Amino acid sequence: MDIDEVLKLENQVCFAVYACSREITKLYRPILEEFGLTYTQYVTMLVLWEQDGITVKELGRRLHLDSGTLTPLLKKLESAGLVTRTRDKADERNVVITLTEKGHRMKKDAATVPGRLFNETVVDEAEVKALRDLITRMLARISPQETE
């Protein structure tokens, strides 16, 4: 492939993923507004619905976010009455995020979000699953994983 082809925007995988991600996030916006959540807050809640009582460090690892991004996001979720942040009694350096009763109750209503979003797209369900699996494998290969 010559240099002009290599540098064409339409040939960049990163741009296709970026642009698609932005468009998907736009589709989420009106749905999540009903819950008073941004997309990043929504994915944070997804992790907490899977694993309540998680440390900020583990939450950041799962979401691929740093603490500088997570801290204000968690403060907003706490202000909304969805989570609490407490220091781990065993290790004061760790902050544990726990769902409140309101946060737990939101899970039932939020279960409609994926189906509602899927109804907004014209992509076949099998294609979406195949794309998600491919991107997940790619992310696992390119994202540094912390070892402890």
N, C-alpha and C positions, 0 to 999 in steps of 0.2 A: 504494500500500500504506500502511495507517495505521501509526502508531507502535507499536501493540501487535504487529502482524504483523512489522514490521521487527525488533523486539527479541526475537522468539521464538527460543529456542535451536535448535529444529528448522529454522529458516530460515537459520541461519548456516553458510556454506560452511566457514569455518575450523573450526568444531566438528566437522562431519562428517569432514573430513580428519584432524583431531587424534584423534578417537575411533577411526576406522578404523585409523590408524597404530598406535595403542596396541594394538589387538586383533591386528593383523598381527604386531607385535613379540612379543606373548604366544605366538603360534603358533610363532614362530622359537625361543623360549627353550629348550624341551626338545631340539630338534634341535641347536642350537648348543652346548648344555651338553656334548654328546658330544665336541665339539672343544675344549672349555674356553674358548669365546669368548662374549662378550656380543654383542648386535646391532651396537653401534657398532664393536667390534673386527672383527666379520665384514665390515661394509661397508668398513672400512679395508683389510682383507686383499683384498677384491675389487679395490679400486683398485690395490694393489700387485701383484696377479696380472696386471693389465692393463699396468702400467707400473712395473717395478721400478727402484729408484734414483731416486726422486722426492723433491723437497724438501718439508719440512714445510709451507712456504707453499703450494705447489701442491696438496699433499694436503688441506690445509685448504680451499682454494678448491673442489676437486672434491667434498668432503664437506659443504661449507657449515658448517664448524666453525672456531672460533678456536683460537689456540695454547694458550690456557688450558685448553681441553677436550682438545686433541690431546696435549699433553705428558704428562699422567699416563696416558693411554690407550696411547701409544707406549712409555712406560716399562714398562707391564704386558706388552705384546707382546714387548718386549726381554727382560724377566725370564722369559717363557715360552719364550724361545729361538727366536722366530719372525722377529724383525727385528733389525737393528743400526742404530744412529744414529751417524753420523759427520759431522764438519765438512767442508764442501766445500773442497777444497784451492784451488780457483780463487777462492772467496769465502767466507771464514771465517764470515761472518754467516749463511750458509745451512747447515742441517742436512739431510743426505741420509738417507733411509730406504731400507734395502736388505733384501730377504728373505734369511733364512738358508736352509741346505739343508732344515731342518725346515719352514720356512715354504713353500718350494717344494713339498715333498712333500705338504703338507696340501691343496694345490689339487686334486689328483686325488680325494681323498675328499670334499672340499667340493662337488665338482661334482654330488653327489646332493642337496644342500640345496634348490635351487629346486624340483625335482620333488617332493621330499618335502613341502615347504610347500604346493605347489599341490594335492597330494592331500588336504590338510587342509581345503581350501576347497570351497565348493559353487558357485563362480562360474565361468562359462564362460571358457575361455582367451582368446577374442576380446574379451570384455568387460574382462578384466584388462588386456590389451594396450591397448585403447582408453582405459581409465582412466589407465594409466601414461603414455601419450602426451599426454593432456590435461593431467594434473598437471605433466608435464615442461615442456610449453609454458607453462603458467601460472607455474611456478617461474622459467623463463627471463625472463619479462616483469616479475616483481616483485622478483627478486633482483638487487641491484647487482653488476655485474661489474667487477673491478679491471682497469684498463688499465695497461700498462707501456710 
